[in-house]
Amino acid sequence: MSEQNTPKQPEYENISNADTQKKWGLKDDITPQNVPIENINPGNNDWFSRNQEFEVFERLRKESPVHYTEDSQFGSYWSVTSYEDIKAIDMDHERFSSDIMNGGIRLGGQPMDEPPDAIFHLPMFIMQDQPKHTGQRKEVAPMFTGAHLATFEELIRSRTIEILDDLPDGESFNWVQEVSIELTSRMLATLFDVPQEDRAKLIHWSDTVERISDPDFFETPEEGFQELWKCFEYFNTIWEDRKANDQGGGDLISMLARGDATKNMSPNEFLGNVILLIVAGNDTTRNSMSGGIAAFNKYPEQLAKVKADKSLLPGMVSEIIRWQSPVAHMCRTAMEDVEVGGKLIKKWDKVAIWYASGNRDTSMFPNANDLIIDRKDVRQHLSFGFGIHRCLGNRLADLQLKILWEEILNKFSHIEVTGEQKFLSSSFIRGITELPVKAVSYTHLRAHETLRYLVCRLLLE
């Protein structure tokens, strides 16, 4: 196990995404229940595009909570699926490394003696161990303090109202595209201080990260990486300008440009950190915005509860984030032999800690599959992680979701899911790509009721 994972020079085969999918894709008759437990590969993207991942994790928590997958498209790896074990590993950054040279935070990464070609090698502070991790993280941390986020509240609210007002009242549309992406992309452009007309590019590069191995978008992973380097071309001009003309800007690029730990980054490390900030600012918030709508259609009594008592909103936001679990997993590499749940994880073994599974662990969250907006201890959800790598923007995500739901409750009588949801083919981000809905405002409802009243009057006369 560990001997084959010792650091070595990486080798890359330019295998097509279609060939990879053909080899590892799940057959139509495969279900989470009929796969032999030893053959379960929870990182297979197909479980997520089918929306079957929670069934996989439920089985693993019952039968094999610390589970070894010997053979997969990612190589061999362990899956940790119980809440307490996930949290313990997340907080143990000394024995479990996130460093890109030790395998990084995603399935597929392997320990390396030396970096590969820079086109494929994108270091970022979430994939660094101490002290480099904290040194780089602190350069952008001032963006996400409570005091600084308070300055965004009016802007977020005005944009939210504008976007909701522009929705087709009483007609079907894709909530993901018209609301979730629109809100998060506008916020991203503000954080980077780039023109709002360029915000679609930021979403495109964020989506590219999760589509690198998807044959519907790229023939090979290399094509996907080449697309990401267009992000470097875009931001490099901005980066160089803000380094040369430091005006004390409070945007993320200016912070990176003047930070002692970040101002001399190589091109691939600069790109890595920009991609990290784009993805982090997009995926958690965007998919929780969509997941909340889906959740309340399944649990309408919970929506009625918050309509009757708006003080439940902060806890409701946390419960939506727990229920959706927008980041499905993070990976770590064992830096020494460690026993977890009665299993021996050996030095250099890859370990996936499944936040999505821990968030549905009934030993921590009773009736964990249900949305319960006044759930006790919901702030202990795993979606933002724990320890030194806890999500830097978690308070911004909470703020955006809180404002969105305040304005939804002010404006709409109900939002009904009208068609089939489609899910992202990724075991890293639990994403919703399509969510057809019909939103009916109180204004629309009153107009309809007035019209019905008038028609009745006319008929009676």
Secondary structure as the mmCIF struct_conf table of DSSP 4:
data_model
#
loop_
_struct_conf.conf_type_id
_struct_conf.id
_struct_conf.beg_label_comp_id
_struct_conf.beg_label_asym_id
_struct_conf.beg_label_seq_id
_struct_conf.end_label_comp_id
_struct_conf.end_label_asym_id
_struct_conf.end_label_seq_id
TURN_TY1_P TURN_TY1_P1 SER A 2 SER A 2
HELX_RH_3T_P HELX_RH_3T_P1 GLU A 3 ASN A 5
BEND BEND1 THR A 6 THR A 6
STRN STRN1 LYS A 8 LYS A 8
HELX_RH_AL_P HELX_RH_AL_P1 ASN A 17 TRP A 24
HELX_LH_PP_P HELX_LH_PP_P1 GLY A 25 LYS A 27
TURN_TY1_P TURN_TY1_P2 ASP A 28 ASP A 29
TURN_TY1_P TURN_TY1_P3 PRO A 32 ASN A 34
BEND BEND2 VAL A 35 VAL A 35
HELX_RH_3T_P HELX_RH_3T_P2 ILE A 37 ASN A 39
TURN_TY1_P TURN_TY1_P4 PRO A 42 GLY A 43
HELX_RH_AL_P HELX_RH_AL_P2 ASN A 45 SER A 49
TURN_TY1_P TURN_TY1_P5 ARG A 50 ASN A 51
HELX_RH_AL_P HELX_RH_AL_P3 GLU A 53 GLU A 63
BEND BEND3 PRO A 65 PRO A 65
STRN STRN2 VAL A 66 THR A 69
BEND BEND4 ASP A 71 SER A 72
TURN_TY1_P TURN_TY1_P6 GLN A 73 PHE A 74
BEND BEND5 SER A 76 SER A 76
STRN STRN3 TYR A 77 VAL A 80
BEND BEND6 SER A 82 SER A 82
HELX_RH_AL_P HELX_RH_AL_P4 TYR A 83 MET A 91
TURN_TY1_P TURN_TY1_P7 HIS A 93 ARG A 95
STRN STRN4 PHE A 96 SER A 97
HELX_RH_3T_P HELX_RH_3T_P3 ILE A 100 ASN A 102
TURN_TY1_P TURN_TY1_P8 GLY A 103 GLY A 103
BEND BEND7 ILE A 105 ARG A 106
TURN_TY1_P TURN_TY1_P9 LEU A 107 GLY A 108
STRN STRN5 MET A 112 MET A 112
BEND BEND8 ASP A 113 GLU A 114
TURN_TY1_P TURN_TY1_P10 ALA A 118 PHE A 120
HELX_RH_3T_P HELX_RH_3T_P4 PHE A 125 MET A 127
TURN_TY1_P TURN_TY1_P11 GLN A 130 PRO A 131
HELX_RH_AL_P HELX_RH_AL_P5 LYS A 132 VAL A 140
HELX_RH_3T_P HELX_RH_3T_P5 ALA A 141 PHE A 144
BEND BEND9 THR A 145 THR A 145
HELX_RH_AL_P HELX_RH_AL_P6 GLY A 146 ALA A 150
TURN_TY1_P TURN_TY1_P12 THR A 151 PHE A 152
HELX_RH_AL_P HELX_RH_AL_P7 GLU A 153 ASP A 165
TURN_TY1_P TURN_TY1_P13 ASP A 166 ASP A 166
BEND BEND10 LEU A 167 LEU A 167
TURN_TY1_P TURN_TY1_P14 ASP A 169 GLY A 170
BEND BEND11 GLU A 171 GLU A 171
STRN STRN6 SER A 172 ASN A 174
HELX_RH_AL_P HELX_RH_AL_P8 TRP A 175 TRP A 175
HELX_RH_PI_P HELX_RH_PI_P1 VAL A 176 SER A 180
HELX_RH_AL_P HELX_RH_AL_P9 ILE A 181 PHE A 192
TURN_TY1_P TURN_TY1_P15 ASP A 193 ASP A 193
HELX_RH_3T_P HELX_RH_3T_P6 GLN A 196 ASP A 198
HELX_RH_AL_P HELX_RH_AL_P10 ARG A 199 ARG A 211
TURN_TY1_P TURN_TY1_P16 ILE A 212 SER A 213
TURN_TY1_P TURN_TY1_P17 PRO A 215 PHE A 217
BEND BEND12 GLU A 219 THR A 220
HELX_RH_AL_P HELX_RH_AL_P11 PRO A 221 ALA A 244
TURN_TY1_P TURN_TY1_P18 ASN A 245 ASN A 245
BEND BEND13 ASP A 251 ASP A 251
HELX_RH_AL_P HELX_RH_AL_P12 LEU A 252 ARG A 258
TURN_TY1_P TURN_TY1_P19 ASP A 260 ASN A 264
HELX_RH_AL_P HELX_RH_AL_P13 PRO A 267 LYS A 298
HELX_RH_AL_P HELX_RH_AL_P14 PRO A 300 ALA A 308
HELX_RH_3T_P HELX_RH_3T_P7 LYS A 310 LEU A 312
HELX_RH_AL_P HELX_RH_AL_P15 LEU A 313 GLN A 324
BEND BEND14 PRO A 326 PRO A 326
STRN STRN7 VAL A 327 VAL A 327
STRN STRN8 MET A 330 ALA A 334
BEND BEND15 MET A 335 GLU A 336
STRN STRN9 VAL A 338 VAL A 340
TURN_TY1_P TURN_TY1_P20 GLY A 341 GLY A 342
STRN STRN10 LYS A 343 ILE A 345
HELX_LH_PP_P HELX_LH_PP_P2 LYS A 346 LYS A 346
TURN_TY1_P TURN_TY1_P21 LYS A 347 TRP A 348
STRN STRN11 LYS A 350 ILE A 353
HELX_RH_AL_P HELX_RH_AL_P16 TYR A 355 GLY A 358
TURN_TY1_P TURN_TY1_P22 ASN A 359 ARG A 360
TURN_TY1_P TURN_TY1_P23 THR A 362 MET A 364
BEND BEND16 PHE A 365 PHE A 365
TURN_TY1_P TURN_TY1_P24 PRO A 366 ASN A 369
BEND BEND17 ASP A 370 ASP A 370
TURN_TY1_P TURN_TY1_P25 ILE A 373 ASP A 374
TURN_TY1_P TURN_TY1_P26 LYS A 376 ASP A 377
HELX_RH_3T_P HELX_RH_3T_P8 VAL A 378 GLN A 380
BEND BEND18 LEU A 382 LEU A 382
TURN_TY1_P TURN_TY1_P27 SER A 383 PHE A 384
HELX_RH_3T_P HELX_RH_3T_P9 GLY A 387 HIS A 389
BEND BEND19 ARG A 390 ARG A 390
TURN_TY1_P TURN_TY1_P28 LEU A 392 GLY A 393
HELX_RH_AL_P HELX_RH_AL_P17 ASN A 394 LYS A 411
STRN STRN12 PHE A 412 VAL A 417
BEND BEND20 GLY A 419 GLY A 419
STRN STRN13 LYS A 422 PHE A 423
BEND BEND21 SER A 425 SER A 425
BEND BEND22 SER A 427 PHE A 428
STRN STRN14 ILE A 429 ILE A 429
STRN STRN15 ILE A 432 GLU A 434
STRN STRN16 PRO A 436 SER A 441
HELX_RH_AL_P HELX_RH_AL_P18 TYR A 442 LEU A 460
#
